[in-house]
Structures are given as C-alpha cells and as structure tokens.
C-alpha cells in the first residue's frame, strides 16, 4: 500500500505545517483548532484530559473557542489553555500568548500600545476587548478584509499621544456589512472616557465603549450603505486622546495578514525626539526584531514606515527623547 501511505504521510505533513503556521501567526482559535486536529482528539476526549488536570470546561465552550465564537478570559479558562498546551504536546506559552493578540483585524481589532505595557497587561486588555466587542454585538468575523490602512499619529507639546487619524480601504467578504468597529489602546495612565471619536469621511459615529484600567476604547463606525460580497469601501475617522503622559512608541497589531499599512508620526515643534526607529514583534510575548533607524524630517518633524503587505504580528515606531 505505498500509494496510500504516501497520501497519509502527505496529510500528516500538511496538518503539521498548518499547525506550525497557526502557532506562529495565530489567531488563537485557528491555532487551537489546528492543534486538536493534529492530535486527532474529539472534543469529548479533550474535555476528559482537562478534567484529569482538575480543570472543568464544557465541550460547548471548547467548540466555541476553536470556532472563534468566544475567547477564554476567566482565570479558570486560562488555566485550561495552559493545560491544553501540555495535553496537545505544544510548546509552553504557544497558545496563551496568542490570547494577548486581537483575534483578527477584520473587526478593527488593532491596538496602539506602549513600552510600559507588559505581556500580562496586554493579556488582560485582550479579555477586556472581547468583553467590549461583545457589548457592541460585534461578531468575531466583521466581514471585512483590510486592503489598505494609512494612519497618522500626532505627538503633542507635552510629548503625549495627542491623537490619530486612520483611513481604511476595505473589501467585504460577505453580504450585508454596514459597519466597522475601531479599537484604540492608549498609553499607560490614559483616560479613555475622556477621548473622543470623530467620523471624518464616508461613515458616522455610533456607540462607544471603554475600560479605564486597560486604556481600551472601541467605537462603532456606521456606513451609509450595506456592502455586498466583493464591494470595496473607503472611510476615515479620528481618535482624540491627549490624556496620558510621555509617549515613547506607537505599535499596530495585526491578527492576520492583510494589505498595505502606512504609519506616520508627527511631532509638535517643541517636542522633537533625538532619534527614531522601526521594529517588529511576532507577538506580545516574543522578542522584538527588525530594528531599523528612521530619518526624521526636519521641516515637517515627521517619521514614517510603509509595509506593502502586513503579516500577522506587530509593527511600530519608537523614539528617544533627550
């Protein structure tokens, strides 16, 4: 039976490659689904193994987790995720770190973060983000692919994150999409309840939710039309912040690969850093890499980066004050 064996080996190789890719890039539910498939375990057996670790999780919850309908966030659920890493023979932190990342950029779940945010705080923010998106009845799959995202960030005279403006070019991959949920994650010490969201072009502002301790803000942006599958749409909005102390970097996270991303940071005349650099990070738990010094425009006091096609993970610009 060499022919059948070859097919079986190819299937195993494909499953293993899918798992490796999912663990590297996420999102969480895809990685979990791939890990369970690679082990060939039905959910009832996974539940049984978890009970042996003293963790009680229902089959329905496991199903929701691997479908992306819910994300584990309670302490008991996070214990289950750590146990799953052992049960499914995965590297330590390989699943838990993915929970610190937004589960897909289609719903606007990208965050500006700062150097003061630890992995633990980002994990907490991820759980809060899921809660806020739930309050807005935002589905895991927002129905939009990001074709292009141009972002302009302003740093004020107190060296604070004054605000940002975003322009999105999107394409619908299902019928009936009529909104986008924007996410803003302010610097440590910010007050999201004092921030404001402005719809600037081809959209109007809807409900806004925020969480003070984590600095997370989410806002609905309604379109004036219902998109059909394949339709493209362009819209622009802004978030006025200015509520935190000194800012030292701006990071954008992507849950999945997408289109072009351009980031520009512009500094106030009396608050110009001595040097700037770009960097990348595979996840909140991973070390940073891809460091590259960036020239600062003297006349316009700005610095920028362009990613022709974003990959899952994080990219950002950092700067040093005197």
Secondary structure as UniProt FT lines:
FT   HELIX           2..25
FT   HELIX           28..39
FT   HELIX           43..52
FT   TURN            53..54
FT   HELIX           59..67
FT   HELIX           75..87
FT   TURN            88..89
FT   TURN            92..95
FT   HELIX           96..100
FT   HELIX           105..107
FT   TURN            115..116
FT   HELIX           119..135
FT   TURN            136..137
FT   STRAND          144..155
FT   TURN            157..158
FT   STRAND          160..172
FT   TURN            175..176
FT   STRAND          177..185
FT   TURN            188..189
FT   HELIX           192..194
FT   STRAND          196..201
FT   STRAND          204..211
FT   TURN            212..215
FT   STRAND          216..227
FT   TURN            229..230
FT   STRAND          232..240
FT   STRAND          249..254
FT   STRAND          260..267
FT   TURN            269..270
FT   STRAND          275..281
FT   TURN            284..285
FT   STRAND          288..294
FT   TURN            298..301
FT   STRAND          302..307
FT   STRAND          313..320
//
